[in-house]
Amino acid sequence: MLSANLTVSRYNIIGVLFFAFLFSTVSSFAQDNSPYSRYGLGDRAAQENMVNRAMGGISAGYSHFQSINFINPASFSSISNTIFDIGGDITLHTLKSNISPDNYTSTNTNISYLQMGFPIATTKMKEKNKSLGIAFGLRPITRINYKLEQLGRLTGIDSVNTTYGGSGGMSVASAGFGYRVKDFSVGVSLGYAFGNKSTSTLLSFVNDTVNYFSSERQQNVNFGGLAFSAGMQYKFTMKKKGWLTLGAYAHVGNKLSATRSTEDQTYYSNSFGDMIPIDTVQYVSSSDGKVKVPTTIGFGFIFTDKDSHWTIGADYEMTNWATYRVFGEKDALQNSYRIKLGAEYFPATKTTLASHYFSFVKYRGGFYYGTDQIKLDKSRNEYGLTIGVGMPLAGPNRMRFYELPSFLNAGVEIGAKGNKSTGTMREGIVRFNIGVSMNARWFQKIKYD
């Protein structure tokens, strides 16, 4: 009799195909325009995996054998099987004016992360109540994408239309491990952070009698360097009540090596609207410098009841964005913080029949509140509400309390940024998150009886 687990079931394949179809269908509608992404390294991408996002982002004390919590590498010690995790989001971004009823909505589709993890603990380690797991992957940290137009007048010259544009962002490829001895876990992650920030400022004179040439300044900064994260977790057993896990993590800031090129040129537009260069006024190629990335630290707790029905937790996270520099220059940034609250409910018990599918679904919810790193005339608050589900991708013959092999994790985040007492724009976000987490003993040898 064949007694090995299948590596990928047809339900895993269905989940991956659904995920791929969804994002290939909507990717053509990506047209995000986020004017505040012009500051610093851009808009903060949603950092957590789909499980944690649906619970308000709580991550410091969270660990689970079926999930890769890459925010705190100490959680890697809980990985018991091979996990492949992919996630993405569809974001509806709305800009609202504080001084007029005008608003603008854009849609953007992104791949949030690609992660893989597996355990490497030996039999002797397990006998001594020790575990060791590793995980690696790729994910974006920030995104830059904007295009703004401003109509003004140069004193004594003429009316001028100024267009500001930008693109880029930062990503990180990382690998780390988590090591557990009894109830204490520690982990580290080492990676390479890389990205670019391309900006342009285009000036066009508005005049029907004098023919002015237009001008454009383009600047491109490419950067890259090491990224380091560390974390720890400690699990307390509370007798008949459940388990309390305390956690802390730090994503250490660093000075990334950077090169910057700048070009100023004049041009004219032909009848098709194409920009035809006339002359390069100034060109500076590949000047070297540094981009200083800030440090993020966080700490929190997770409580799970003795029957594993309820998981609740809270985090506090802060980032010292005031230390950000690009080629020694500051930006309109401030230190930021975020408070996160979240919970998960899992109805199933050890005796729940496999035919009761919705008893094996995990129901999640959460909330976050804090300050945005951008500061213009006043600070901008940010807050959001999250809900989500974890739907098992398994047939009745594999629906068990402790051995659900794969999940389709989906959720919705409704959030906002801004300050009504200022003249700046407020931002509204509706983000649809979806991911597939496949969990199986991929490297287990097949046995025959």
Secondary structure by P-SEA (a helix, b strand, c coil): cccccccccaaaaaaaaaaaaaaaaccccccccccccccccccccccccaaaaaaccccccccccccccccccccccccccbbbbbbccccbbbbbbccccbbbbbbbbbbcccbbbbbbccaaaaaacbbbbbbbbccccccccbbbbbbbbcccbbbbbbbbbcbbbbbbbbccbbbbccccccbbbbbbbbcbbbbbbbbbbbcccbbbbbbbbbbbbbcbbbbbbbbbbbbbbcccbbbbbbbcccbbbbbbbbbbbbbbbcccccccbbbbbccccccccbbbbbbbbbbbbbccbbbbccccccccccbbbbbcccccccccccccccbbbbbbbcbbbbccccccccccccccbbbbcbbbbbbccccccbbbbbcccccbbbbbcccccccccccccccccccccccbbbbccccbbbbbbbbbbbbbbbbccccbbbbcc
